[in-house]
Amino acid sequence: MRHVLAGRRTGELYVIRWTLGLEALQRGLAAFDYRYDRLHQISKYHRMALHLAIMRRLNEEEDNSVKFSNGLTAVFYALASGAPSVILSGINPHSAGHFYNGAGARRLHAETDLVLIEELRRRGAPIFTADPDVARMTGLDLWSAKSDVYATATGGLLKLMREQIDGYGRARDRKTDPRRYT
């Protein structure tokens, strides 16, 4: 992944499940000249809270059979943030491997991702794909500019989801790292 990001920059950088501390993360990113305006760490507990807020059930990711991808974490985050539509690009539950390497290793979360995508589609979540093959395989609508007419969640529901995500993540992180939210 480093060779893809080397020398690039972004505004908001969300790093998922980094456990070695903020300073180590900052040093690691600087080592291959990846720059950002704001850096956010998303812990396992934040992922669990996002899953709970969007899917309405807890997923503790106790083993690989129930873990979901970072791509689905981004989908949950977008929905929880009130995005009027979420367009999947580069997320294909039926693919092997990852775009940034040629190893073709089996993706451990592919089945979980597919189940979650299908459930969100059945519920009418504003999720689309930019990939015709993914649209065909998942039943998601293919995104077009006209897709953006979908309404977002009401302000009250959105506020509740944000509080649930933030509160759950802070409470669980405080148990594992008491310095984190002081």
Secondary structure, 3 states (H helix, E strand, C coil): CHHHHCCCEEEEEEEECCCCCHHHHHHHHHHCCCEEEEEEEECHHHHHHHHHHHHCCCCCCCCCCCCCCHHHHHHHHHHHCCCCCEEECCCCCCCCCCCCCCCCCCCCCHHHHHHHHHHHHHHCCCEEECCHHHHHHHCCEECCHHHHHCCCCCHHHHHHHHHHHHHHHHHHHHHHCCCCCC
